[in-house]
Amino acid sequence: EGMPQTLSSTSMFTPCGFSPHLHTSKEDEQGGLIFQDGNLTSASLDALIQHLIPTTDYYPEKAYIFTFLLSSRLFIEPHELLSRVCHKCIEQQRLDDPVLDKARIRKFGPKILQLLTEWTETFPYDFQEERMIGHLKDMIHRIAPCDEAYWKKMNQLLQTLNQKLATLSHGQEGIVKISAAVSDKLVAFKSKPPSIQREILSVCSDPYTLAQQLTHVELERLSHIGPEEFVQAFVHKDPLDGTKTCFGEQKKTSNLEAYVKWFNRLCYLVATEICMPAKKKQRAQVIEFFIDVARECFNIGNFNSLMAIISGMNMSPVSRLKKTWSKVKTAKFFILEHQMDPTGNFYNYRTALRGAAHRSLTAHSNREKIVIPFFSLLIKDIYFLNEGCANRLPNGHVNFEKFLELAKQVGEFITWKQVECPFEQDPNIIHYLHTAPIFTEDGLYLASYESESPENQTEKDRWKSLR
């Protein structure tokens, strides 16, 4: 089972197994944690929390920390988890004693600081809550008297966290602003807009450049998605706690949703650009341009934009333009379509994705590290993994085996989203991608029928009702 190993934001996740010899400590024999072939398979929530807590001579494996912090939110809210961790540390290390055992705390201090650092680095959104910061500060006040250096560590940790949260919320505001701007624009063209409408080829006529700018947008948006959003999307009621779902009704998945919206926008933008030109020759030219862009996206490893472009071309207002398509050299398009063919549960795409992921692992440049998965399929995979097996076993234990699998998929995604975009940004093109007006579905059909008139009764009726 490959698992994320290091979790600092800079380092890559590398696979590692759970080594059995690390788990012979006393608690395990008391039946708190169940192992199979050296892998932790299940345990009570209490035992899992205990396993997270460092002591003077124990520190949990990174893979365990990530898996548990990711999945624990299905059973307990992060602030409650941190509160319990802190209480147990205070108890175990006797941090309430009037006279502290300094030698002991100097052994324990760096470990608890390390755990808090990993938590803030990997799940920064958890710390948007005042209560979380409160627990952090309380912990540090208790151990700091034993070593001045702890204050410094703590200040560094809080500074880094604040910067990260500021960057993330700034990014979110940017996305929200853009979304608002877009919805004010003539998004819902009912008929062809006046010819002053700029079209994509006047903004960017080089497929390679457009593919790079699309990759910019994708990586920018990916960078805002917290790993926990994948789990929070599926928070159900915890059967052992009939009173409430873990997160009440507020699912914290806004970045994930914004990203899915971007995919839909790109589909519609492609279809709009193709249906807009009055002349068949120009429409064919736009189709060929997007085929080249899609091919460049494939070569870069940007599968999400690739899939959006293909989906846009396959929308029926576009695919019905037979006269236009007859002017297109379609061989390249069929190759791409074949790559993204859904048969065999997207077998071809999954093979290409594995190839890109492998290339990414051995890459020397950021250019070769890029892997942008077809996002809605990733969410679907995680959804089926989640639906396919229970969070808890009949004895009430947490089904940890399931969460290892979940952490593997989400961990890989985190690695990919941390790649810095190696291409230079072109603000002009990016602005166009976000703000160019797009047709609604009705608008697309209208434009399509105006370009090539209805062929059968169904189309004629539809055109009539639209007009």
N, C-alpha and C positions, 0 to 999 in steps of 0.2 A: 504494500500500500504506500504509494508515494505521498508524502505529506509536506506541507510547508514547514520549513526548518527555521529560517531566520526571519524575523518580522520587522527589522528596522526598515524604514521606508526606502532606504537606498539599496539594501542588499536583495538579491534574488531569492525566491523560494526554492529550496532544493529538496528533493525527496529524502525522507529518512523514515526508518521504521521505528516502532516502539521496541526497545531492546528489553527482553524479558528480565535480565538480571538486575535491572534497576528497580524492580518491583517486588523485592522480597522483604520490604519493611513490614513491621508488625501489623499495621492496619489491614493490609491486604489479606492476611490470614484470618482476620476476624470477619471476613466475608463482605467487607464494604465494597471492594472492587472485584469484578469478575474478569479474569484474563483467559484468553484462548490463544494458544500458540504465541504467547508473549504480547498479544494485542489486547488492549482494554476493550471489552465488548459491552459491558453494562455495569451499572452501579446505581445506588440511591443518589438523589440530588445532594444530600448531606455529604456523602463520601466523596463525590466529585468536587464539591466546594473545598473539602479538607485537602484533597489532592492538589488543589491549585495553590495552597498556602505554603509559602517558603518557611523553612525553619533555619536554625543555625547551620545545619549540615544537609539540607535538602533544597533543591530548586526544581520546579516542574519543567519537563521538556517543552521546548518552544512549540512543537506540534500540538502538544496537549493544551497549552495556554490558548493558542489560536482556536482550536476546535471547540474548547469549552466556552470561551468568551463569545464565540460566534453563535453557538446553539443554546447557551444557557438562557438567552432572552425569551425562549419559548416557554420557560418555566418560572422565571423570576426576573423582575426588572433590574436593569444594570445598577441603579442606585442602591437597590436592596441587596444585590449581590456584593457590591463593594462594602456596604455597611457590615454585612456578615463577615466578610474577609477581615475587615479591620478589627471587629470585635474579637474574632478568634485569635488574631495576632496579639492583641492586647492581653488576652487571657493566657495564651501559650508562652509569650515572652515576658509575662508579668510586668507589663508597661504601666500598670496602675500602682505598683509598689512605690512607697514614699522614697525608698532608696533604690535606684536602678542598678542592675548588674551590668556595668559598662562593657566589660570584656565580652559578655554574651551578646549585648545589643550591637556591638561593632561587627560581630559575625553575621547578625541577622539584618542589620540596616541596609547594606548594599543590595541584599537579595530582595527585600520588599520594594526598594527604590527601583530595582530592575523590573520587577513585575508591573509596577505602576507606570513605568516608562513604556513598556511594551503595550500595555492597555491603551495609553493615550496616543501612541503612534499608530496603532492598527485600527482603533475604534474611536477616533477623535470626537465624532458626533455624540457619543455617550456623555461627553463632558460639557455639552451645552447646558446641562442641568446644574444649577447652583449646588444642589445636594452633593453631587459627585465631587465638585471642587472642595466642598466642606470636608468630606471624608479624607481627601488627599491632604489637606492642610492639617487636620487633626492628627493624622498619622505622623506627619513630619514634626509637629510640635512635641510629640512624645519621644521620638528617637533623637532629635537634634541636640539635646543637651549632652549627649554622649560623644558627638563629633561635629565640629563646626562645618566640616565639608558637606554635611547633609543639607544644610540650608542652601548652599550654592547649587548642589544637584537639583534640589527642589525648585529653585528659582529658574534654573535652566529648563527644567521640564515644563513649568508653567508658561515660560516665554515661548518655547517651541510650540506648545499646545495652542496658545493664543494666536500665534502667527498662522498656524495651520487652519484654525477655525475662521480667522479673518479672511484668509485666501479663499476658503471654501464658501463662506457666505457671500463674499464679493463675487465669486463665480456664479453662485446661485442667483444673486440679484441681477447680474448681467443677463442670465438666461431668462429670468422673469421679465426683465425690461424688453428683451428681444421678442419674447412671446406676446407681450402686450402690444408692441409695435406692429407685429405681424397681424394680430387679429383686427387692428384698426385699419390696416391697409385693405384695399379692395379684395380681400381674400376670396370673397364669394362672388367672383365675376359671374353674372348670369349669361352674359353674351360676350363676344370678342371685345376686348378692350381696344381703345384707340391705338393706332399704330405707333404712338410715341412710347409705348411699352418697350423698355430695353429688353433685348433677349440675351440669353447666355453667351451666344457666340460673339456678341459685341463686347462682353465683359472679359471673356477668356476663350480664346480659340484654340488653345493648346491642351489636348486631352491629358497630357502628363501633368501639367500645372494644376488643372482642375482636380485630378485625382489626389495630388498632394495637399491641396487646400481642403478637400473633403476629409482627408486623413487628419488634418489639423483640427477640424471641427469635432470629429469623432473622439480623438484623444482628449481634447479639452473637456468634452462632456462626460467621457468615461471617468476622468480624474475626480469628478465630484461624487461618484457613486460610492457610498460606504459599503463594505462587505456585508454589514448587518442588514442592509436593505433587502438582500435576497431572502433572508430569514423572516424579516418583519413582514414581507409581502404575504407570508403564509401563517401569520399568528392566528391560531384558532383558540378556542377555550381550552385550557389545560384541564383534562378530565379530573385531576386530583384536586382542582381548585375551582369548584363550580361557580364561584361568585363573579369572576371577572376574566376577561381576556387580559393577557399580560400588558398590553399597551392601551387598554381602554379602546376607544374607537380610532384614535389618531394613529394611523399607520405612517411611520416615518419613511416613506418611499418616494419622496418627491423627485429626487434626482433620477431614479430609475424610470419614473413615469415621464419625466421631461425627455429622457433619452429615447424612449419609445415614440414620443411625439415627433422628435426630430426625424426618425426613420420614416414615419408617415408623411411628414412634410416633404422629404426628399423624393419619395415615390410620386407625390402629386406634382412636385416641381418639374420632374422629368416629363411626366405626361403632359403638363401644361405647355412646356417648351416645345414639345413635338406637335401638339394640336394647334398651336397658335399661328404659325406662318400660313399665309393664304395660298402660297404656291407649293405644289407637290414636290418640286425639286428641292426647295428649301427644307421642307419637312423631312425628306429623305436624308438631307445633309445633317440635320440635327440628330436623327436616329443614328447615323453612322458615327457622329461625334460621340454620342453617349455610349455606343458600343466600345469605342476606343477608350473612353474614360473608365468604363467598367473593367476592361482588360487590364488597364494600368492599376486599378484598385486591387485586382486579383494578384498582380505581381508584387504589389507593395505588402499584401497581407491584410488589406482592409476589406474584410468580407461583409461587413455591415453595409457600407456604401454600395458595394457590388450588388448585394441582394436587393437594396432599395431601388437601384437603377433598373435591374431586371424586372422587379415587380412593377415599376412604373411603366415599362415598355409592354408588360403583359396585361395592363388594365384594358378592359374591352374597348373603351373609346379609342385607344391607340392601336390595339391589335386588329380592329376592324378596318383600318385604313389600307385596304388591299392594294390600291393603285400606288400608294406611297411606298409600301413595303416592296412592291415589285421593282422599284428603282434602287433598293438597298442591297449591298453585298452582304447576304445574311450568314455566310459560313461562320464568321467569327462569333456572331451572336449565338448560333446554335451550340458552339463549343462552350461558351460561358453558361448558357442555359443548362447544358448537360452537367456542368460542374455543380450547379445549384439545384439540380433535379431532386425533388423530395422523395423519390422512390427509395425503398430500403432504408427508411428513416434517415434520409439525406446522406446516404452512404458516401457518395462522391465528395460532397462538401466535407464530411467528417475526416475523410482521408486527406484532403487538401489542408484542413485545419491542423491535423496531427503533423503533417509535413512542415507547416509554418511554425508550429510550436517547437518542433525539434530544431529547426533552423534558428529560432529565437534563443534557445538554450546555449547554442555554440557560437552565437553571434559575437563579432568584434565591434560592430558599429551599431548605433541606434537604428540606422536604416534597416539592418537585418533583424532587429529585435521586434519589429512591429507585428503584432497579432491583434486584430480587431475582430472578435468573433461575430457571427450573425446573431445579434443579441436576443431577438425574441425566441430563437431556438434554445439558446443557453437558459433563458428563464423557464422555458417549457421543460427542459431536461431537469432543472432543479425542482420544478413543480411536481413532475412525475416521481422523482426520487422522494420528495416529501410526502406525496399522496400514497406512494407505493408501500411504505412501511410505517409502522406506528412510532410515535415519539417515545412512548413508554411501553414496557413489556407488561404482561398480565400481572406480574408481582409488584408493579409500581416503579420498578427500576427504569432509569433513563436508558434508552436504546442507543448506546454510544457508538456502536458499529455504524449505524445510519449516519451519525453526525461526522464520523471520520470521512465517509464518502462525500458528504456535503462540503466539508472543509476542503477536501481535495479539489473539488470543482471550483469553489469560490476562491481558494488560494491561488489556483492557476490564473484566474481572472485578475486577481490583485497584481500579480506579476506583470501581466500585460498592460494594465491600466497605468503602471508606473513608468512606462517608457516615455522618454521625452521626445517630442516631435522633432525630427532632424531637418524638416523642410522649412524654408523661410516662409514667413506668413505674408499673405497679400490681403491687406485689410479690405481693399475694394471688392475682391471676389468673395471674401467671407461675408461681408455685409450683404452682398447680392444674394448669397445662398440663404441667409437668414430672413431677408426682407422682401425679396421679389414676390409680387402678388401671385397667388396660385388659384386655379379654378376649383370650385367644389366639384363633386361628381357630376351633378347636373350641368354645370358650366362646361365640363370636359365633353360630355355627350353633345351639347349644343355646338361647340366648336368643331367637334368631330363630324357631325352631320353637315355643317356648313362647308367643311373641307371636302368631304366625299358624301354625296347625298344618300339617304337611307336606301337599303337594298331590298328589304322585305317588309311585310305588313307590320310586324312587331316594331321594327325600327321606325316606320312611318308614324305609327301611333304614338310611340314614345316622343318623337320629334314634335308632333302636334301638341301633346300635352305639355312639353317643356316650353314651347313658344307661347 
